[in-house]
Amino acid sequence: QVQLVESGGGLVQPGGSLRLSCAASGNILSVNVMGWYRQAPGKQREFVASMPSEGRANYADSVKGRFTISRDIAEDTVYLQMSIVKPEDTAVYYCNADVTSWGYNREDYWGQGTQVTVSS
């Protein structure tokens, strides 16, 4: 089993910055892709950003140029640096990880979510 633990959410003013973290632990051989999704009230969960263990990051158009995803491969941790935040960024942010276990099973895991509220 794999656990994803997120931290860093909270209240931030429009135009401000916030950094989210997500650490994976458990039966991990390799973490192939780590990323972030978000779900605003009354809306479906949507993709925000992802980063493979090798290769380039991908971003939703709505956050390009404002959010930056990064990974600490050795620590199985992913970060989301949120800058120039807008009220429409308000949502529960979920960490996602595509993990290969020591049993060579490949599965998708989700964190519990962390609330980000952008408001003055």
N, C-alpha and C positions, 0 to 999 in steps of 0.2 A: 504494500500500500504506500501511497505517496501523499504527503500533506503539503499544501501551499499556504503560507501565512503572510498576509498583507499587512502593511502599516503605512502611516503617513497621511491618511485622509484628514479632512477637517474643513473649517470655514476659511475662505480666502476672499479678499476683495477683488473686484474686477480689475484686470491689469496686473494682478499679483502673480506670485509663483508658489508652486507646491511640488514636493517630491514624494512619489509613492515608491514603496519597496515591496518585493515579494520574494520570499525564500522558500525553496523546495527542499524537502527532506524525506527520507524513507528509503524504499527499495529502488534505488536509482542506479542504473548503469550509465545512462546518458540522458541529458535533456536536449531534445532535438530542436525544439522551437519554444520560446517563451514569449508571451504577449499580454496585452491588456484589451479588455472589452469594457463597455459601460452600458448601463441601463438607466434611463431617466424615467420618472413616474409616467405611467400610461404609454410607454414606448417599448419597442422590442430591444433586446440586447444588440449592441452594434460593435463592430470592430473598431479599435482605436490604433493599435500599433503592434508589430511583432518583430522578433529578431531571431533568425536561426543561429545555430552554433557556429556556422560558417556562412558568410554571405552578408547581404545588405539588409538593413531594416526596411520595413514597409509601414506606411502610415495611411490613415484615412485622410481624405482631402480636407476634411473639416479641421484637422489638427496640424497639418503640414506647416512647417515654419514656426510653430509655437511649442510643440511637444517634442521631446527627444527620448527615445528608448535606448537603454544600454544594459549590458549584461556583465556579470562577474561569473565567467564560466567555471572557475575553480570552486566557487561558493554556491553554484546553482541558484543565483539570485538575479532578478531583473528589476530595473528601475524605470520609472517614468517621470522625467522632469517636465513639469507643466509650467509654461510661462505665458504671459499675456492672456491669462484666463478670462473667459467670458461667462456670463450667466448661463448660457446654453451648454456650458461644460458641466453643469450641475448634474450629478448622476451617482449611482453606485458603481464603482470601478472594480472589475473582477480580473484577477490574474489567471492566466491560462498557461498550461505547460503540456507539451507533447513529449512523453517520457518513455524510454525503453528501460524495462526493469532487468534485474539480474537473471530473471527467467526468460529473457528475450521477448517478453510481451510488450507491445507498444500500445499505450493508452493515453487518453486525454484527461487532464485533471483541471479542476477549478478551485480557486480560493473562495473564501466565505464572503468576500466583497468588503470594500471600504468606501464610506460616504465622502463625497467631495461636494461642497456647497459653495457656489460663487455668488456672493451677495455683499452689498454695501450696508 
